[in-house]
Amino acid sequence: MEHVMFVIDHDEAQAEPTGELLAQHVAWLESVEGVRVFGARLRLPSDATVVRRRGDEVLVTAGPFAETTEWIGGFDVLEVPTSDDAIVIAARHPGAADGCVEVRAAWPFEA
């Protein structure tokens, strides 16, 4: 069953980990080989573009859709049997130590 982890950041320094934090990320990535399908860091909210469609009109604005002190800094897709398995993996993510990691089961349209 696919699960998505959203890594929630609150400090711009989390976007480019260095030193010990980088080593922790590398170790975590190595530990989830075989269950991590895909993942990536995301650029800062200031680099975001928001797209809305209202009827036939497309509205494009720069910046995040909401002002907040936390944002999604990255994501990982996991293939694990249960949500409990995804939670165990998320708890080991370095981002859980000073931010948080949200876990959601994927909900395919085909099901």
C-alpha angles and dihedrals in degrees: 000000000000120000128183122217117203111200108212117209130191101177126059089223088070090066092071110029117200137181116358094000091055090049090052091052092049091049091049091050090051091049093056098048107133096030101048106087098180141333144164145182116251126223118251119283090251087069093053127114119204119210123195130173119207108182105308094339120099114205118199121186132174122240135028123327091237137025108241142145092232130053141172104272096178146336141222130199113215130192105210134144098243144013088248089061090051091050092053090052092046091051089059093052111110090230091065090066098065103009128018140262121221116207124201131173113236114249108205119206090228093064 
